[in-house]
Amino acid sequence: MELVQNTTQNGETELEMLIADYGDRLLRYATSILYNHQDAEDIVQDVFISYLHNASRFEIRNLSAWLHKITYNQCLNKLKAVKRRRLLFWEDVKTEPHVHMEDNLTMPEIMRALSPLKPQERALLCGRIINGQSYEELSHIMGLTPAALRKQYERVKKKAAKYLDAHGFSPEGQKARSLIL
């Protein structure tokens, strides 16, 4: 019984450390993909639980990349499930996803610039701009080569800049545009 209690305490301590080190970053990342803060919180919680249950089965060389990859895959699965539900219940597929962001996560102008992008494109921009991840780390997360991600990143930056220009953002929006470019 004592061994089980120690294991549980160690697991809780490890979970607390993981949340302190990666919680905010993963939450911003998931929110930028899903555009729904509550769903992002659920995903991040599932990622941490998945880590605690499965970490011993894998050789994890880069914990940050592993956590981001799991978050990325869970977000894509969530988006697929939402799309399937919409189709099943004949909901209007063209409705915009509801954006529920906290002001401290990122600039609203950046989020508006990201809204017309695909989830994979938003994940790439968020990883590079907000999280400051390298192409090598993103390649582990997204399953593409660093060279392919560099090229995709250039295209996505232009796409986001075009959206900002077309919608005449205020001087604050110009700040967001300069962050993207």
SVG drawing of the C-alpha trace seen along z (x, -y; Angstrom):
<svg xmlns="http://www.w3.org/2000/svg" viewBox="-30 -53 46 55">
<polyline fill="none" stroke="black" stroke-width="0.4" points="0.0,0.0 2.9,-2.4 4.4,-1.8 1.1,-2.7 0.9,-5.9 4.4,-6.9 3.8,-6.2 0.6,-8.3 2.4,-11.2 5.3,-11.0 2.8,-11.0 1.0,-14.0 4.3,-15.9 5.3,-15.1 1.9,-16.3 2.2,-19.5 5.7,-20.1 4.4,-19.3 1.6,-21.7 3.8,-24.5 6.4,-24.0 4.1,-23.4 0.5,-24.1 0.2,-27.7 2.2,-27.1 0.1,-24.0 -3.1,-25.8 -2.2,-28.7 -1.2,-26.3 -4.4,-24.2 -6.6,-27.4 -4.9,-28.7 -5.8,-25.6 -9.3,-25.0 -10.5,-28.6 -12.3,-27.3 -10.7,-27.8 -12.8,-25.2 -12.0,-22.5 -8.4,-23.5 -8.4,-23.1 -9.9,-19.6 -7.3,-18.6 -4.4,-19.9 -5.7,-18.0 -6.0,-14.8 -2.4,-15.3 -1.0,-15.5 -3.0,-12.4 -1.8,-10.6 1.8,-11.5 1.4,-10.1 -0.2,-6.8 2.0,-6.3 5.4,-7.9 7.0,-4.7 6.1,-2.9 7.9,-5.4 11.4,-6.7 10.8,-10.4 13.9,-12.4 12.3,-15.8 9.4,-16.2 8.3,-19.5 8.0,-18.2 6.2,-15.0 3.7,-17.1 3.1,-19.4 2.7,-16.5 0.1,-14.9 -1.7,-18.2 -1.6,-18.8 -3.0,-15.3 -5.7,-15.6 -6.8,-19.0 -7.0,-17.7 -9.1,-14.7 -11.4,-17.1 -11.9,-19.2 -12.6,-16.1 -15.2,-14.9 -16.9,-18.3 -17.0,-18.3 -18.5,-14.8 -21.1,-15.8 -22.1,-18.8 -22.6,-16.7 -24.5,-14.0 -26.9,-16.5 -27.2,-18.6 -25.9,-21.7 -24.7,-24.5 -21.1,-23.6 -20.3,-27.2 -20.7,-28.7 -17.6,-30.3 -16.1,-28.7 -16.9,-30.6 -13.7,-32.4 -13.5,-32.4 -10.1,-33.7 -8.6,-35.3 -6.9,-38.6 -3.7,-37.4 -3.3,-34.4 -2.4,-36.4 -3.3,-39.6 -6.8,-39.6 -5.4,-41.0 -3.2,-37.9 -6.1,-35.6 -8.3,-37.4 -5.4,-37.0 -5.3,-33.3 -9.1,-32.7 -9.2,-32.0 -6.3,-29.6 -6.5,-25.8 -5.8,-24.3 -2.4,-23.0 -1.5,-26.5 -2.6,-28.0 -0.5,-25.4 2.6,-26.3 2.2,-30.0 1.5,-29.6 4.4,-27.3 6.8,-29.7 5.5,-33.1 3.9,-32.5 5.9,-29.5 9.2,-30.3 9.6,-26.7 12.3,-25.7 11.5,-24.1 13.1,-20.9 10.9,-20.8 7.8,-21.5 8.8,-18.7 8.6,-16.2 5.2,-17.6 3.6,-18.0 5.3,-15.0 6.8,-17.1 10.5,-17.9 11.9,-21.2 12.4,-22.3 8.7,-21.6 7.7,-23.6 9.9,-26.5 8.2,-26.7 4.8,-26.3 5.5,-28.9 6.4,-31.5 3.2,-30.8 1.1,-31.0 2.7,-34.3 1.8,-35.8 -1.7,-34.5 -2.2,-36.0 -0.6,-39.3 -3.0,-39.5 -5.9,-39.0 -4.7,-41.8 -4.2,-44.1 -7.6,-43.3 -9.4,-44.0 -7.7,-47.3 -6.6,-46.7 -6.0,-49.6 -2.5,-50.7 -2.7,-47.9 -3.4,-45.5 -0.3,-46.8 1.6,-45.6 0.1,-42.1 1.0,-42.2 4.6,-43.0 4.7,-40.1 3.5,-37.8 5.9,-39.1"/>
</svg>
